[in-house]
């Protein structure tokens, strides 16, 4: 690969080739990024819901134990 790119100008190696790669694989890259962002969002929502559930259960358990002290 180095032999092929050795005689070419710098702009072909550093501008044209990456642009062609983005055009060819751009849809795949965007699909992977979309999947990762959606997965991270779902993990964040899951953590928030579990944290809220733990908070509500602890609050309920604390209030129910203080009522049973009567």
C-alpha positions, -999 to +999 in steps of 0.1 A: +000+000+000+029+024+008+044+018-026+011+027-043+008+060-024+045+069-024+045+087-057+013+106-052+010+142-041+002+149-004-034+161-011-043+128-026-032+109+005-046+133+031-076+148+013-089+127-016-086+092+000-103+101+033-131+119+013-136+088-009-136+066+022-163+088+039-184+087+007-181+049+004-184+040+041-204+071+054-237+052+057-220+024+077-202+049+100-235+068+106-254+036+113-228+025+139-228+059+155-266+060+156-266+025+173-240+035+199-258+068+208-292+050+210-276+023+232-260+049+255-293+067+258-312+035+267-285+027+293-289+062+308-327+059+309-323+024+326-299+038+352-322+067+359-353+045+363-335+020+386-321+048+406-356+064+409-371+031+419-345+025+446-351+060+459-389+055+461-386+021+478-361+034+504-383+064+510-414+042+514-396+017+536-383+046+559-418+061+562-435+027+568-409+017+595-415+050+614-453+043+613-449+009+628-430+024+658-464+036+672 
